[in-house]
């Protein structure tokens, strides 16, 4: 292995270590507790080493947002590729979303620390745009070919608000223990949305 190749590998390994440490801090203490100093302490390097890889804390958050929405989009895409009625697929999309939030909670917390991303964020990140397009496709299929685009967008925002709202309550520990969701409430909300999707 040449010197330049070794340096590239070392740089990639260091970047991975920084991201892993950041993810651990967010998982245990929350996004607001994350700092370059804490990451440096966790990996036992100086802060300038972190800054040589990431300009600031927001640059780290951007990586997590992109990776998180890629993973979430992949999960939704897998559901939509399965057989089933449009209504069943929409139900399965909700389950996949909930599963992601539970199993990838550190990603989820970073992705949604400031609420549901708006149109500006979606235009900045292809990964958010892709995720939104997949959800709207599922909703459009359930509404039928005569559904107006503006109505699909309305239902998209409503659906995402339902999913995120119930999950955010759980992540904030206002109801159950961490990592759990009150399935009857979640199921009832999603079922009610699907039942009235053309209302």
C-alpha positions as CSV (number, residue, x, y, z in Angstrom):
1,X,0.0,0.0,0.0
2,X,1.4,3.4,-1.0
3,X,1.8,6.4,1.4
4,X,-1.0,8.3,-0.3
5,X,-3.4,5.4,-0.2
6,X,-2.6,4.8,3.5
7,X,-3.3,8.5,4.2
8,X,-6.6,8.3,2.5
9,X,-7.6,5.2,4.5
10,X,-6.5,6.8,7.7
11,X,-8.5,10.0,6.9
12,X,-11.6,7.9,6.1
13,X,-11.1,5.9,9.4
14,X,-10.8,9.1,11.4
15,X,-13.9,10.5,9.8
16,X,-15.9,7.3,10.6
17,X,-14.6,7.5,14.2
18,X,-15.8,11.1,14.5
19,X,-19.2,10.3,13.2
20,X,-19.5,7.2,15.5
21,X,-18.6,9.3,18.5
22,X,-21.1,12.0,17.5
23,X,-23.8,9.4,17.1
24,X,-23.1,7.9,20.5
25,X,-23.2,11.4,22.2
26,X,-26.5,12.2,20.5
27,X,-28.0,8.8,21.4
28,X,-27.1,9.3,25.1
29,X,-27.3,13.1,25.6
30,X,-29.2,14.6,22.7
31,X,-28.2,16.8,19.8
32,X,-27.9,19.9,21.8
33,X,-25.3,18.3,24.0
34,X,-23.0,17.5,21.0
35,X,-19.9,19.7,20.6
36,X,-16.6,19.4,18.8
37,X,-14.9,19.3,22.2
38,X,-17.0,16.4,23.4
39,X,-16.2,14.5,20.1
40,X,-12.5,15.2,20.5
41,X,-12.6,13.9,24.1
42,X,-14.4,10.8,23.1
43,X,-11.9,9.8,20.4
44,X,-9.0,11.2,22.4
45,X,-7.8,13.6,19.7
46,X,-7.6,17.4,19.8
47,X,-10.4,19.6,18.5
48,X,-8.3,20.8,15.5
49,X,-8.2,17.2,14.2
50,X,-12.1,17.2,14.2
51,X,-12.1,20.6,12.5
52,X,-9.8,19.3,9.8
53,X,-12.6,16.8,8.8
54,X,-15.7,18.9,9.6
55,X,-16.0,22.7,9.5
56,X,-18.4,22.7,12.5
57,X,-21.2,20.8,14.3
58,X,-23.7,21.6,11.5
59,X,-21.5,19.9,8.9
60,X,-21.7,16.7,11.0
61,X,-25.5,17.1,11.2
62,X,-25.7,17.3,7.4
63,X,-24.0,13.9,7.1
64,X,-26.5,12.4,9.5
65,X,-29.4,14.0,7.7
66,X,-28.3,12.7,4.3
67,X,-27.5,9.2,5.6
68,X,-30.7,9.0,7.7
69,X,-33.0,10.0,4.9
70,X,-31.3,7.6,2.6
71,X,-31.9,4.8,5.0
72,X,-35.5,5.9,5.6
73,X,-36.1,6.3,1.9
74,X,-34.7,2.8,1.2
75,X,-37.1,1.3,3.8
76,X,-40.1,3.0,2.2
77,X,-39.0,2.0,-1.3
78,X,-38.7,-1.6,-0.2
79,X,-42.3,-1.5,1.2
80,X,-43.7,0.0,-2.0
81,X,-42.0,-2.7,-4.0
82,X,-44.0,-5.4,-2.2
83,X,-47.4,-6.7,-3.4
84,X,-50.5,-5.4,-1.7
85,X,-53.3,-2.9,-2.1
86,X,-52.4,0.9,-2.0
87,X,-54.0,1.0,1.5
88,X,-52.0,-1.9,2.7
89,X,-48.8,-0.4,1.4
90,X,-49.6,2.9,3.1
91,X,-50.1,1.1,6.3
92,X,-46.8,-0.7,5.8
93,X,-45.0,2.6,5.0
94,X,-46.2,3.8,8.4
95,X,-44.9,0.7,10.1
96,X,-41.5,1.0,8.3
97,X,-41.3,4.6,9.4
98,X,-42.0,3.7,13.0
99,X,-39.5,0.8,12.8
100,X,-36.8,3.2,11.5
101,X,-37.5,5.7,14.3
102,X,-37.2,3.0,17.0
103,X,-34.1,1.1,15.6
104,X,-32.3,4.2,14.3
105,X,-33.3,6.6,17.1
106,X,-30.0,8.5,17.1
107,X,-30.4,9.2,13.4
108,X,-34.0,10.1,13.9
109,X,-33.2,12.6,16.6
110,X,-30.6,14.4,14.5
111,X,-32.8,14.3,11.4
112,X,-35.8,15.9,13.2
113,X,-34.2,17.9,16.0
114,X,-35.7,21.1,14.6
115,X,-39.0,19.6,13.5
116,X,-40.2,18.2,10.1
117,X,-38.0,19.6,7.3
118,X,-39.8,22.2,5.2
119,X,-39.7,22.8,1.4
120,X,-36.4,24.7,1.7
121,X,-34.7,21.7,3.4
122,X,-36.1,19.3,0.9
123,X,-34.7,21.4,-2.0
124,X,-31.3,21.4,-0.3
125,X,-31.2,17.6,0.2
126,X,-31.9,15.2,-2.6
127,X,-32.4,12.5,0.1
128,X,-35.3,14.4,1.7
129,X,-36.8,15.1,-1.7
130,X,-36.6,11.4,-2.6
131,X,-38.3,10.4,0.6
132,X,-41.1,12.8,0.2
133,X,-41.7,11.7,-3.4
134,X,-42.0,8.1,-2.3
135,X,-44.5,9.0,0.4
136,X,-46.6,11.1,-2.0
137,X,-46.5,8.2,-4.5
138,X,-48.0,5.9,-1.9
139,X,-50.6,8.5,-0.9
140,X,-51.5,9.2,-4.6
141,X,-52.0,5.5,-5.2
142,X,-54.3,5.2,-2.2
143,X,-56.3,8.3,-3.3
144,X,-56.7,7.1,-6.9
145,X,-55.8,8.6,-10.3
146,X,-58.3,11.4,-10.1
147,X,-56.6,12.9,-7.0
148,X,-55.4,16.5,-7.5
149,X,-51.7,17.2,-6.9
150,X,-52.5,19.8,-4.2
151,X,-54.7,17.3,-2.3
152,X,-51.9,14.7,-2.4
153,X,-49.5,17.3,-1.0
154,X,-52.0,18.2,1.8
155,X,-52.5,14.5,2.7
156,X,-48.7,14.0,2.6
157,X,-48.1,16.7,5.2
158,X,-51.0,15.4,7.3
159,X,-49.6,11.8,7.2
160,X,-46.1,12.9,8.0
161,X,-47.3,15.0,10.9
162,X,-49.3,12.1,12.3
163,X,-46.3,9.8,12.1
164,X,-43.7,12.2,13.4
165,X,-46.0,13.6,16.1
166,X,-46.7,10.2,17.7
167,X,-43.0,9.2,17.4
168,X,-41.8,12.5,18.8
169,X,-44.0,12.1,21.9
170,X,-42.4,8.7,22.5
171,X,-38.9,9.9,21.9
172,X,-39.4,12.7,24.4
173,X,-40.5,10.1,26.9
174,X,-43.9,11.7,27.5
175,X,-45.7,8.4,27.4
176,X,-43.9,5.1,27.2
177,X,-40.5,3.9,28.1
178,X,-37.7,4.6,25.5
179,X,-37.8,2.5,22.3
180,X,-41.5,1.6,22.6
181,X,-44.5,3.0,20.9
182,X,-48.1,2.8,22.0
183,X,-49.2,0.6,19.1
184,X,-53.0,0.9,19.5
185,X,-52.7,4.7,19.3
186,X,-50.3,4.7,16.4
187,X,-52.4,2.1,14.6
188,X,-55.6,3.9,15.2
189,X,-54.2,7.2,13.9
190,X,-52.8,5.7,10.8
191,X,-56.0,3.6,10.1
192,X,-58.1,6.7,10.6
193,X,-56.0,8.6,8.1
194,X,-56.2,5.9,5.5
195,X,-60.0,5.5,6.0
196,X,-60.6,9.2,5.4
197,X,-57.9,9.7,2.8
198,X,-60.4,10.9,0.2
199,X,-62.4,13.0,2.6
